[in-house]
Amino acid sequence: MKHAFRFALAVLTIAALQATVAFADPVTYSIDKSHTEVGFEIRHIFSKVQGRFNSFTAKIVFDEKTPANISVEASADANSIWTDNERRDGHLKSADFFDAEKFPVITFKSTKVVAAGKNKYKITGDFTMHGVTKPVTFDAEFLGAGAVGVGGQSWGTKAGFTATAVINRKDFGVSWNKALDNGGAMLSDEVTINLNIEADAAK
């Protein structure tokens, strides 16, 4: 009886260890494009104007237990910029701003990730825009993950993330502006990047 108990205890211990290892392993996610927004915001005179990129891709390797294992690789098509104004979008694609014909892709590749609170992280990486690469740090938050199903139909394992960063567009050679009569400028130099991400675990 004792041997049977010890054997059962050993089996349970091994199973628990295997479950822990599986839980702790990094999980690779791809973007669910229909539920993800790659947006930005810039001050125009006194107000703020938003826009987004409609074509993008990303791979996220997430490890809740070990932030150093987290990595992000992402890109956006500069030609897919959308601000709900066709004329403005055309200007943004021109050499005055993104010069999308010459520099069609904006990329980010993480180089360092550190914890910054419960489910919060500082993700630093190489950000390339307009042919210039500079280090940029995103403030990111993990919103949760788990197996999802509706009406008995499995949607697989999904995860949610948000991330924001503020960049100076002049650091990347995007410096077009116009002076206002009051001495100010039409556009601010700072641009806020806003990411709202829903992702699917690799199968």
Sine and cosine of phi, psi and omega as CSV:
sin_phi,cos_phi,sin_psi,cos_psi,sin_omega,cos_omega
0.00,0.00,-0.68,0.74,0.01,-1.00
-0.89,0.45,-0.66,0.75,-0.01,-1.00
-0.90,0.43,-0.63,0.78,0.02,-1.00
-0.91,0.42,-0.65,0.76,0.02,-1.00
-0.90,0.44,-0.71,0.71,0.00,-1.00
-0.90,0.44,-0.64,0.77,0.01,-1.00
-0.90,0.44,-0.70,0.72,0.02,-1.00
-0.89,0.45,-0.65,0.76,0.02,-1.00
-0.90,0.43,-0.64,0.77,0.02,-1.00
-0.90,0.43,-0.68,0.73,0.02,-1.00
-0.88,0.47,-0.69,0.72,0.00,-1.00
-0.91,0.42,-0.63,0.78,0.01,-1.00
-0.90,0.43,-0.71,0.71,0.03,-1.00
-0.88,0.47,-0.68,0.73,0.01,-1.00
-0.89,0.46,-0.65,0.76,0.02,-1.00
-0.90,0.43,-0.66,0.75,0.03,-1.00
-0.90,0.44,-0.66,0.75,0.02,-1.00
-0.90,0.44,-0.64,0.77,0.02,-1.00
-0.91,0.42,-0.64,0.77,0.01,-1.00
-0.90,0.43,-0.70,0.72,0.02,-1.00
-0.88,0.47,-0.69,0.73,-0.01,-1.00
-0.89,0.46,-0.64,0.77,-0.02,-1.00
-0.92,0.38,-0.60,0.80,-0.09,-1.00
-0.99,0.16,-0.30,0.95,-0.03,-1.00
-0.90,0.44,0.57,-0.82,0.08,-1.00
-0.88,0.47,0.56,-0.83,0.03,-1.00
-0.90,-0.43,0.74,-0.67,0.02,-1.00
-1.00,-0.07,0.78,-0.63,-0.01,-1.00
-0.87,-0.49,0.56,-0.83,0.18,-0.98
-0.91,-0.42,0.41,-0.91,-0.11,-0.99
-0.96,0.26,0.71,-0.70,0.21,-0.98
-1.00,0.04,0.99,-0.13,-0.17,-0.99
-0.90,0.44,-0.49,0.87,-0.04,-1.00
-0.97,0.26,-0.20,0.98,0.01,-1.00
-0.79,-0.61,0.48,0.88,-0.02,-1.00
-0.76,-0.65,0.61,-0.79,0.03,-1.00
-0.82,-0.57,0.79,-0.61,0.11,-0.99
-0.94,-0.35,1.00,-0.10,-0.14,-0.99
-0.87,-0.49,0.15,-0.99,0.06,-1.00
-0.52,-0.85,0.27,-0.96,-0.04,-1.00
-0.57,-0.82,0.69,-0.72,0.02,-1.00
-0.62,-0.78,0.57,-0.82,0.04,-1.00
-0.97,0.25,0.74,-0.67,0.09,-1.00
-0.87,-0.50,0.95,-0.31,-0.11,-0.99
0.86,0.51,-0.98,-0.18,-0.01,-1.00
-0.95,-0.33,-0.27,0.96,-0.07,-1.00
-0.96,-0.28,-0.01,-1.00,0.04,-1.00
-0.89,-0.45,0.68,-0.74,-0.03,-1.00
-0.89,-0.45,0.67,-0.74,-0.02,-1.00
-0.95,-0.31,0.42,-0.91,0.11,-0.99
-0.47,-0.88,0.00,-1.00,0.01,-1.00
-0.40,-0.91,0.19,-0.98,0.14,-0.99
-0.93,-0.36,0.76,-0.65,-0.08,-1.00
-1.00,-0.04,-0.22,0.98,0.02,-1.00
-0.85,-0.53,0.86,-0.51,-0.07,-1.00
-0.34,-0.94,0.24,-0.97,0.06,-1.00
-0.50,-0.87,0.39,-0.92,0.02,-1.00
-0.28,-0.96,0.49,-0.87,0.15,-0.99
-0.80,-0.60,0.79,-0.61,-0.01,-1.00
-0.87,-0.49,0.82,-0.57,0.15,-0.99
-0.97,-0.26,0.92,-0.39,-0.12,-0.99
-0.91,-0.42,0.74,-0.68,0.03,-1.00
-0.74,-0.68,0.97,-0.23,-0.07,-1.00
-0.90,0.44,-0.51,0.86,-0.06,-1.00
-0.99,0.11,-0.54,0.84,-0.10,-0.99
-0.76,-0.65,1.00,-0.04,-0.04,-1.00
-0.82,0.57,-0.51,0.86,-0.02,-1.00
-0.89,0.46,-0.35,0.94,0.02,-1.00
-0.99,0.11,-0.16,0.99,-0.04,-1.00
-0.96,0.28,0.66,-0.75,0.08,-1.00
-0.57,-0.82,0.46,-0.89,-0.01,-1.00
-0.67,-0.74,0.74,-0.68,0.17,-0.99
-0.77,-0.64,0.81,-0.58,-0.09,-1.00
-0.57,-0.82,0.41,-0.91,0.07,-1.00
-0.52,-0.86,0.44,-0.90,0.06,-1.00
-0.70,-0.72,0.57,-0.82,0.02,-1.00
-1.00,0.08,0.91,-0.42,-0.03,-1.00
-0.87,0.49,-0.48,0.88,0.01,-1.00
-0.95,0.30,-0.17,0.98,-0.03,-1.00
-1.00,-0.09,0.20,0.98,-0.02,-1.00
-0.87,0.49,0.63,-0.78,-0.06,-1.00
-0.59,-0.81,0.83,-0.55,0.04,-1.00
-0.80,-0.60,0.25,0.97,-0.02,-1.00
0.92,0.40,0.46,0.89,0.06,-1.00
-0.50,-0.87,0.96,-0.28,-0.13,-0.99
-0.87,0.50,-0.66,0.75,0.00,-1.00
-0.90,0.43,-0.70,0.72,0.01,-1.00
-0.91,0.41,-0.65,0.76,0.03,-1.00
-0.86,0.50,-0.66,0.75,0.04,-1.00
-0.89,0.46,-0.64,0.77,0.04,-1.00
-0.91,0.41,-0.65,0.76,0.00,-1.00
-0.91,0.42,-0.51,0.86,0.04,-1.00
-0.97,0.22,-0.28,0.96,-0.09,-1.00
-0.97,0.25,0.06,-1.00,-0.01,-1.00
-0.90,0.43,-0.28,0.96,0.06,-1.00
-0.92,0.39,-0.45,0.89,-0.05,-1.00
-0.80,-0.59,-0.98,-0.18,-0.12,-0.99
-0.97,0.22,-0.35,0.94,-0.08,-1.00
0.75,0.66,0.84,0.54,-0.18,-0.98
-0.89,0.46,-0.46,0.89,0.03,-1.00
-0.92,0.40,-0.62,0.78,-0.01,-1.00
-1.00,0.06,-0.57,0.82,-0.04,-1.00
-0.80,-0.61,0.97,0.23,-0.16,-0.99
-0.97,0.25,-0.25,0.97,-0.12,-0.99
-0.82,-0.57,0.71,-0.70,0.13,-0.99
-0.96,-0.29,0.77,-0.64,-0.08,-1.00
-0.77,-0.64,0.38,-0.93,0.13,-0.99
-0.62,-0.79,0.73,-0.68,0.07,-1.00
-0.70,-0.71,0.88,-0.47,-0.07,-1.00
-0.92,0.38,0.54,-0.84,0.06,-1.00
-0.84,-0.55,-0.32,0.95,-0.03,-1.00
-0.36,-0.93,0.69,-0.72,0.06,-1.00
-0.73,-0.68,0.77,-0.64,0.04,-1.00
-0.74,-0.67,0.50,-0.87,0.05,-1.00
-0.94,0.34,0.56,-0.83,-0.01,-1.00
-0.68,-0.73,0.54,0.84,-0.05,-1.00
0.81,-0.59,-0.01,-1.00,-0.03,-1.00
-0.91,0.43,0.88,-0.47,0.01,-1.00
0.88,0.47,0.32,0.95,0.00,-1.00
-0.85,-0.52,0.55,-0.84,-0.12,-0.99
-0.58,-0.82,0.47,-0.88,0.19,-0.98
-0.97,-0.24,0.90,-0.44,-0.02,-1.00
-0.93,-0.37,0.94,-0.33,-0.01,-1.00
-0.97,-0.23,0.63,-0.78,0.01,-1.00
-0.25,-0.97,-0.01,-1.00,0.02,-1.00
-1.00,0.05,0.89,-0.45,0.00,-1.00
-0.96,-0.29,0.84,-0.54,-0.04,-1.00
-0.89,-0.45,0.83,-0.55,0.02,-1.00
-0.54,-0.84,0.66,-0.75,0.05,-1.00
0.85,0.52,0.52,0.86,0.04,-1.00
0.98,0.20,0.13,0.99,-0.02,-1.00
-0.89,-0.47,0.70,-0.71,0.03,-1.00
-0.92,-0.39,0.80,-0.61,0.02,-1.00
-0.66,-0.75,0.45,-0.89,0.10,-0.99
-0.96,0.29,0.70,-0.72,0.03,-1.00
-0.70,-0.71,0.63,-0.77,0.03,-1.00
-0.92,-0.40,0.81,-0.59,0.07,-1.00
-0.99,-0.13,0.66,-0.75,0.20,-0.98
-1.00,-0.01,0.93,-0.38,-0.12,-0.99
-0.89,-0.45,0.45,-0.89,0.06,-1.00
-0.70,-0.71,0.72,-0.70,0.09,-1.00
-1.00,0.01,0.86,-0.50,-0.09,-1.00
-1.00,-0.05,-0.22,0.98,0.01,-1.00
0.72,-0.70,0.28,-0.96,0.00,-1.00
-0.44,-0.90,0.45,-0.89,0.05,-1.00
0.18,-0.98,0.19,-0.98,0.06,-1.00
-0.94,0.33,0.71,-0.71,-0.08,-1.00
-0.81,-0.59,0.67,-0.74,0.07,-1.00
-0.51,-0.86,0.47,-0.88,0.03,-1.00
-0.71,-0.71,0.79,-0.61,0.04,-1.00
0.87,0.49,0.52,0.85,0.00,-1.00
0.99,0.10,-0.03,1.00,0.01,-1.00
-0.98,-0.19,0.82,-0.57,-0.03,-1.00
-0.98,0.19,0.71,-0.70,0.09,-1.00
-0.97,-0.24,0.15,0.99,-0.01,-1.00
0.98,0.19,-0.24,-0.97,0.01,-1.00
-1.00,-0.08,0.80,-0.60,-0.02,-1.00
-0.86,-0.51,0.37,-0.93,0.05,-1.00
-0.62,-0.79,0.42,-0.91,0.03,-1.00
-0.83,-0.56,0.63,-0.78,0.00,-1.00
-0.61,-0.79,0.46,-0.89,0.24,-0.97
-0.77,-0.63,0.42,-0.91,0.04,-1.00
-0.40,-0.91,0.61,-0.79,0.05,-1.00
-0.68,-0.73,0.49,-0.87,0.09,-1.00
-0.48,-0.88,0.48,-0.88,0.07,-1.00
-0.90,-0.44,0.82,-0.58,0.03,-1.00
-0.85,-0.52,0.38,-0.93,0.14,-0.99
-0.99,-0.14,0.91,-0.42,-0.10,-0.99
-0.89,0.46,-0.46,0.89,0.01,-1.00
-0.92,0.40,-0.45,0.89,0.06,-1.00
-0.88,0.47,-0.37,0.93,-0.04,-1.00
-0.94,-0.34,0.28,0.96,0.07,-1.00
0.97,0.22,0.28,0.96,0.03,-1.00
-0.97,-0.24,1.00,-0.04,-0.21,-0.98
-0.86,-0.51,0.07,1.00,-0.03,-1.00
-0.84,0.54,0.65,-0.76,0.03,-1.00
-0.29,-0.96,0.14,-0.99,0.12,-0.99
-0.68,-0.73,0.66,-0.75,0.02,-1.00
-0.98,0.17,0.64,-0.76,0.06,-1.00
-1.00,-0.06,0.39,-0.92,-0.02,-1.00
-0.89,0.46,-0.41,0.91,-0.01,-1.00
-1.00,0.10,0.06,1.00,0.03,-1.00
0.99,-0.13,-0.15,0.99,0.01,-1.00
-1.00,0.06,-0.16,-0.99,0.01,-1.00
-0.86,-0.52,0.50,-0.87,-0.01,-1.00
-0.89,0.45,-0.65,0.76,-0.06,-1.00
-0.85,-0.53,0.53,-0.85,0.12,-0.99
-0.98,0.18,0.34,-0.94,0.08,-1.00
-0.98,0.18,-0.49,0.87,-0.05,-1.00
-0.99,0.12,0.69,-0.73,0.05,-1.00
-0.82,-0.58,0.75,-0.66,0.05,-1.00
-0.99,-0.11,0.80,-0.60,0.07,-1.00
-0.99,-0.13,0.79,-0.62,-0.02,-1.00
-0.85,-0.53,0.84,-0.55,0.01,-1.00
-0.87,-0.49,0.80,-0.60,0.13,-0.99
-0.85,-0.52,0.91,-0.41,-0.25,-0.97
-0.85,-0.53,0.76,-0.65,0.26,-0.96
-0.91,-0.42,0.73,-0.68,-0.13,-0.99
-0.71,-0.70,0.43,-0.90,-0.01,-1.00
-0.93,-0.37,0.73,-0.68,0.05,-1.00
-0.93,0.36,0.63,-0.78,0.04,-1.00
-0.89,0.46,0.63,-0.78,-0.03,-1.00
-0.99,-0.11,0.00,0.00,0.00,0.00
